[in-house]
């Protein structure tokens, strides 16, 4: 056996030992530091979206009972257990159009479902519907930046979405004499910060400059990705 073959066998053995004693995976050999950062950001974003879904349904139980009357766990599973583009028979649109629908006073469907599906699909689109990143994976910093601005716009639109009786279409923070509750805004703030951070990292990696967007406060229209 040649020295080269011996070295290769030793390297494989070391890998097998490492795999048995730590969370190391062989596929990570094809990942750069930036890829691992992207992986971590994406996992944290989806974790925050799951938390947001549960909190919104607990705050808006009437929305859960629209349609087929699923449980919160079933709704979470529907949205997050399948990667890629989100499309559902009960929801005619996705992405930012679904977010728009969730705050439309005329909409009769599940507003929480529309909102979370819209946010999740829009954020997934900003990652080009990738969830595992490798050496030749490419992310576009401007799409990530725009997704952060769209989350800000969504928060603004939800806070101002009311029905004919001036009741919120989607209840989030404290309402009419309740104890102050900013946990929803904190979740949205974390989502915005994560998307801004990965946009900055990606821009620096590719030696590009993020083009800031001037938001129109009067309309707060979503930015196309």
KEVO-734592 format. One record per residue: residue in one letter; x, y, z of N, C-alpha, C in turn. Coordinates in steps of 0.02 Angstrom, whole numbers, padded with zeros to 5 digits, always signed. Layout:
<vexpas>
AXYZXYZXYZ ...
</vexpas>
This chain:
<vexpas>
X+00043-00060+00000+00000+00000+00000+00044+00062+00000 X+00031+00107-00045+00071+00168-00051+00058+00214+00008 X+00105+00261+00019+00097+00310+00073+00035+00353+00063 X+00020+00370-00001-00039+00412-00015-00103+00376+00006 X-00108+00312-00011-00168+00274+00006-00175+00267+00081 X-00118+00258+00117-00120+00254+00190-00146+00319+00220 X-00122+00375+00193-00144+00440+00218-00218+00450+00207 X-00243+00429+00149-00315+00436+00133-00356+00394+00181 X-00334+00331+00195-00370+00288+00241-00371+00317+00311 X-00314+00345+00333-00311+00376+00399-00359+00435+00404 X-00362+00475+00350-00406+00534+00348-00480+00512+00353 X-00498+00458+00317-00566+00432+00320-00582+00407+00390 X-00535+00372+00421-00546+00347+00489-00557+00404+00538 X-00517+00456+00531-00525+00515+00574-00593+00546+00564 X-00617+00548+00503-00683+00576+00489-00737+00534+00522 X-00731+00469+00517-00782+00425+00547-00784+00432+00622 X-00725+00438+00654-00722+00448+00726-00755+00514+00745 X-00739+00566+00706-00767+00632+00719-00843+00631+00712 X-00868+00597+00662-00941+00594+00651-00976+00558+00708 X-00941+00510+00739-00972+00472+00792-00972+00508+00859 X-00928+00559+00867-00921+00592+00932-00943+00664+00932 X-00965+00691+00875-00984+00761+00871-01036+00770+00816 X-01068+00829+00814-01118+00841+00762-01088+00854+00693 X-01023+00845+00685-00991+00856+00620-01023+00811+00567 X-01034+00840+00508-01059+00801+00451-01012+00810+00392 X-01003+00756+00355-00957+00757+00298-00976+00812+00248 X-01042+00824+00239-01063+00875+00191-01037+00944+00208 X-01019+00954+00273-00993+01020+00293-00924+01035+00263 X-00891+00983+00238-00826+00995+00205-00835+01037+00142 X-00895+01037+00113-00908+01076+00053-00935+01145+00070 X-00934+01164+00134-00961+01228+00155-00905+01276+00175 X-00912+01339+00156-00868+01391+00180-00896+01418+00246 X-00858+01463+00278-00883+01494+00340-00947+01533+00326 X-00950+01566+00268-01010+01605+00250-01069+01559+00241 X-01058+01500+00212-01113+01452+00202-01141+01430+00270 X-01097+01418+00318-01120+01396+00384-01158+01453+00419 X-01135+01514+00410-01171+01572+00437-01240+01577+00405 X-01244+01566+00340-01308+01568+00305-01355+01514+00330 X-01327+01454+00341-01367+01398+00369-01396+01419+00437 X-01353+01447+00479-01375+01465+00547-01428+01520+00545 X-01419+01569+00501-01468+01623+00494-01536+01595+00471 X-01534+01552+00421-01596+01525+00394-01633+01485+00447 X-01596+01443+00484-01629+01402+00536-01660+01446+00590 X-01624+01498+00610-01650+01542+00662-01712+01581+00637 X-01710+01603+00574-01768+01638+00546-01830+01594+00547 X-01823+01531+00525-01881+01486+00524-01904+01470+00595 X-01857+01465+00643-01876+01454+00712-01917+01513+00739 X-01896+01573+00723-01933+01633+00745-02003+01636+00713 X-02007+01616+00650-02072+01615+00616-02119+01564+00647 X-02092+01507+00667-02132+01456+00702-02159+01485+00768 X-02115+01517+00806-02136+01548+00869-02190+01600+00857 X-02181+01641+00805-02229+01692+00789-02297+01662+00771 X-02297+01607+00734-02359+01574+00715-02399+01552+00776 X-02365+01519+00822-02398+01495+00883-02426+01553+00924 X-02385+01605+00932-02408+01663+00972-02468+01697+00940 X-02466+01705+00874-02521+01739+00840-02587+01699+00845 X-02582+01633+00839-02643+01593+00845-02671+01595+00916 X-02627+01595+00965-02651+01600+01034-02683+01668+01048 X-02658+01719+01014-02685+01787+01023-02747+01797+00980 X-02753+01759+00926-02809+01766+00879-02843+01699+00867 X-02872+01668+00919-02899+01600+00911-02956+01596+00860 X-02990+01653+00848-03045+01652+00800-03020+01634+00730 X-02959+01653+00714-02931+01639+00648-02920+01564+00638 X-02901+01530+00691-02888+01458+00686-02951+01419+00669 X-03008+01445+00690-03072+01409+00680-03105+01425+00613 X-03073+01464+00572-03099+01476+00505-03078+01418+00459 X-03123+01395+00418-03105+01342+00371-03112+01273+00403 X-03059+01232+00398-03063+01162+00419-03051+01152+00493 X-03041+01206+00531-03033+01203+00604-02975+01158+00625 X-02914+01171+00600-02857+01130+00621-02831+01152+00690 X-02784+01115+00717-02750+01136+00779-02692+01182+00761 X-02664+01215+00812-02606+01258+00800-02548+01215+00774 X-02539+01156+00804-02484+01112+00782-02491+01092+00709 X-02553+01079+00688-02565+01060+00618-02549+01118+00571 X-02567+01179+00591-02551+01237+00550-02476+01247+00544 X-02441+01240+00601-02368+01248+00600-02337+01195+00554 X-02361+01134+00559-02336+01080+00517-02349+01094+00443 X-02409+01119+00427-02426+01135+00358-02377+01184+00327 X-02359+01234+00366-02317+01289+00340-02244+01270+00337 X-02219+01237+00389-02146+01231+00397-02116+01162+00383 X-02157+01111+00379-02129+01044+00370-02105+01030+00299 X-02126+01070+00251-02106+01060+00181-02065+01121+00159 X-02004+01110+00135-01963+01166+00112-01986+01192+00044 X-01959+01249+00024-01973+01276-00042-02032+01323-00044 X-02059+01334-00104-02113+01381-00115-02177+01356-00081 X-02213+01402-00050-02274+01385-00015-02335+01401-00058 X-02377+01351-00069-02439+01359-00107-02493+01315-00076 X-02551+01345-00063-02605+01308-00031-02671+01322-00067 X-02713+01271-00071-02777+01278-00106-02821+01330-00074 X-02818+01336-00008-02861+01383+00028-02837+01455+00023 X-02775+01464-00001-02746+01531-00004-02728+01546-00077 X-02762+01593-00109-02753+01603-00180-02686+01635-00200 X-02652+01665-00152-02589+01700-00166-02537+01680-00113 X-02475+01702-00123-02422+01689-00074-02375+01749-00073 X-02322+01745-00034-02275+01801-00030-02307+01865-00004 X-02285+01921-00029-02311+01985-00006-02385+01994-00022 X-02410+01961-00074-02481+01964-00089-02523+01932-00034 X-02496+01879-00004-02532+01847+00052-02531+01892+00113 X-02476+01928+00124-02473+01975+00180-02526+02029+00170 X-02530+02055+00108-02581+02105+00091-02651+02079+00107 X-02663+02016+00088-02729+01986+00099-02745+01981+00173 X-02695+01968+00214-02707+01958+00286-02733+02022+00320 X-02718+02080+00291-02741+02143+00321-02794+02178+00277 X-02824+02139+00233-02879+02165+00193-02944+02155+00232 X-02980+02210+00249-03041+02204+00289-03093+02158+00257 X-03092+02150+00191-03142+02108+00158-03124+02034+00159 X-03064+02016+00179-03043+01946+00178-03078+01906+00232 X-03106+01848+00215-03144+01807+00261-03105+01746+00286 X-03047+01734+00258-03009+01675+00276-02967+01685+00339 X-02923+01636+00352-02880+01636+00410-02824+01687+00400 X-02829+01743+00436-02780+01798+00427-02710+01780+00452 X-02707+01742+00506-02642+01722+00533-02606+01677+00483 X-02643+01630+00455-02614+01584+00405-02588+01624+00345 X-02629+01671+00320-02608+01711+00263-02546+01752+00279 X-02545+01781+00338-02487+01822+00358-02423+01781+00362 X-02427+01725+00398-02366+01685+00409-02343+01652+00345 X-02390+01626+00305-02371+01598+00240-02338+01651+00197 X-02366+01711+00197-02338+01765+00157-02268+01783+00180 X-02259+01792+00245-02192+01809+00272-02142+01754+00257 X-02162+01692+00270-02116+01635+00262-02096+01627+00189 X-02144+01630+00143-02127+01621+00073-02084+01679+00047 X-02099+01740+00070-02060+01798+00049-01987+01792+00073 X-01978+01770+00136-01911+01762+00162-01875+01705+00127 X-01911+01650+00115-01880+01594+00078-01858+01616+00009 X-01899+01657-00023-01880+01683-00089-01816+01724-00085 X-01807+01761-00030-01746+01801-00023-01684+01757-00019 X-01693+01694+00002-01638+01645+00002-01639+01602-00061 X-01678+01623-00112-01686+01585-00174-01711+01514-00161 X-01754+01508-00110-01785+01444-00091-01732+01391-00076 X-01674+01411-00054-01623+01365-00029-01628+01362+00047 X-01610+01305+00075-01609+01299+00148-01544+01267+00173 X-01501+01246+00127-01437+01217+00144-01387+01248+00096 X-01332+01278+00121-01289+01319+00079-01219+01287+00075 X-01192+01288+00013-01128+01257-00001-01082+01305-00039 X-01024+01279-00055-00970+01320-00085-00994+01363-00143 X-01035+01335-00186-01056+01372-00246-01127+01401-00239 X-01154+01400-00179-01220+01432-00168-01212+01507-00174 X-01260+01539-00204-01258+01612-00212-01320+01643-00181 X-01310+01693-00140-01365+01733-00114-01357+01804-00140 X-01413+01838-00151-01412+01906-00177-01428+01954-00120 X-01380+01995-00103-01386+02039-00044-01446+02086-00049 X-01463+02109-00109-01517+02157-00116-01585+02126-00100 X-01594+02063-00120-01657+02028-00104-01664+02019-00029 X-01609+02002+00004-01611+01994+00077-01627+02060+00111 X-01596+02113+00086-01610+02180+00114-01683+02199+00103 X-01708+02188+00044-01778+02205+00029-01826+02164+00073 X-01809+02102+00087-01852+02061+00129-01856+02091+00199 X-01801+02118+00224-01802+02150+00290-01848+02211+00290 X-01845+02250+00236-01889+02308+00232-01963+02286+00228 X-01975+02231+00193-02044+02206+00187-02071+02182+00254 X-02028+02154+00296-02050+02135+00364-02069+02197+00403 X-02030+02251+00396-02047+02314+00429-02115+02340+00405 X-02125+02336+00339-02188+02360+00310-02246+02317+00336 X-02236+02251+00339-02288+02206+00364-02308+02225+00435 X-02259+02238+00477-02272+02257+00547-02312+02322+00549 X-02293+02369+00507-02328+02434+00504-02400+02425+00481 X-02409+02382+00431-02477+02371+00403-02521+02335+00454 X-02493+02286+00489-02533+02250+00539-02555+02296+00595 X-02509+02339+00617-02525+02384+00672-02581+02433+00655 X-02591+02446+00590-02641+02494+00568-02701+02462+00534 X-02702+02396+00531-02758+02361+00499-02816+02353+00546 X-02870+02388+00534-02929+02385+00578-02992+02374+00535 X-03045+02349+00570-03108+02338+00535-03153+02400+00541 X-03215+02394+00521-03261+02451+00520-03274+02478+00590 X-03265+02436+00641-03276+02457+00711-03211+02477+00745 X-03158+02485+00705-03093+02506+00731-03060+02453+00775 X-03079+02390+00765-03046+02335+00799-02990+02308+00754 X-02934+02287+00784-02879+02262+00743-02898+02199+00705 X-02876+02195+00643-02889+02135+00603-02847+02076+00629 X-02786+02091+00650-02743+02041+00682-02717+02072+00747 X-02736+02042+00803-02715+02069+00868-02644+02044+00883 X-02601+02091+00902-02533+02072+00922-02517+02097+00992 X-02498+02160+00996-02477+02187+01060-02537+02205+01104 X-02524+02235+01161-02577+02250+01209-02633+02291+01177 X-02694+02280+01201-02753+02310+01169-02804+02330+01222 X-02824+02393+01220-02877+02419+01263-02870+02401+01336 X-02820+02430+01367-02812+02424+01439-02774+02362+01462 X-02753+02320+01416-02714+02261+01436-02643+02281+01457 X-02611+02237+01494-02542+02249+01513-02498+02253+01451 X-02450+02298+01452-02409+02309+01392-02373+02245+01372 X-02376+02229+01307-02346+02168+01280-02311+02185+01214 X-02245+02183+01216-02206+02199+01155-02170+02137+01127 X-02192+02078+01149-02156+02017+01127-02161+02006+01052 X-02216+02027+01022-02224+02018+00949-02175+02064+00912 X-02171+02125+00935-02124+02172+00903-02052+02148+00910 X-02037+02116+00967-01969+02089+00976-01955+02034+00925 X-02004+01990+00914-01995+01937+00864-01984+01967+00794 X-02026+02016+00776-02018+02049+00712-01950+02083+00708 X-01929+02114+00763-01865+02148+00764-01807+02100+00753 X-01811+02041+00783-01759+01990+00773-01757+01968+00700 X-01815+01957+00670-01818+01937+00599-01786+01990+00555 X-01802+02053+00568-01774+02108+00528-01698+02110+00537 X-01674+02104+00599-01603+02107+00612-01565+02050+00578 X-01593+01990+00580-01561+01933+00548-01556+01942+00472 X-01610+01966+00441-01608+01976+00369-01560+02032+00350 X-01558+02084+00390-01511+02139+00377-01439+02115+00384 X-01427+02073+00435-01359+02049+00447-01335+02005+00390 X-01376+01957+00368-01355+01913+00314-01348+01951+00249 X-01389+02003+00239-01382+02046+00180-01315+02081+00180 X-01294+02106+00239-01230+02141+00245-01172+02093+00234 X-01176+02034+00265-01123+01984+00256-01116+01964+00183 X-01172+01952+00150-01171+01932+00079-01143+01988+00035 X-01162+02050+00049-01137+02106+00010-01061+02112+00018 X-01036+02105+00079-00964+02109+00091-00926+02052+00058 X-00956+01992+00061-00925+01934+00029-00917+01946-00046 X-00968+01974-00078-00967+01985-00150-00941+02054-00170 X-00917+02091-00120-00889+02159-00131-00940+02203-00168 X-01000+02204-00141-01054+02244-00169-01080+02292-00116 X-01118+02341-00139-01147+02391-00094-01222+02383-00095 X-01253+02382-00036-01325+02377-00031-01356+02445-00049 X-01404+02444-00095-01439+02505-00114-01498+02516-00068 X-01494+02568-00026-01548+02582+00021-01611+02603-00017 X-01668+02587+00012-01733+02602-00018-01769+02654+00024 X-01793+02707-00008-01832+02757+00027-01905+02734+00028 X-01931+02720+00088-01999+02693+00094-02049+02750+00094 X-02104+02738+00059-02158+02788+00055-02205+02775+00114 X-02201+02818+00164-02241+02809+00224-02316+02813+00209 X-02334+02850+00158-02405+02859+00142-02437+02794+00118 X-02400+02754+00080-02428+02693+00052-02398+02630+00084 X-02335+02632+00104-02300+02575+00130-02310+02514+00086 X-02295+02521+00022-02302+02465-00026-02244+02417-00018 X-02258+02353-00026-02205+02304-00022-02158+02309-00081 X-02094+02291-00068-02042+02296-00119-02036+02229-00155 X-02041+02228-00221-02033+02164-00256-01962+02137-00246 X-01958+02071-00237-01893+02039-00233-01869+02019-00302 
</vexpas>
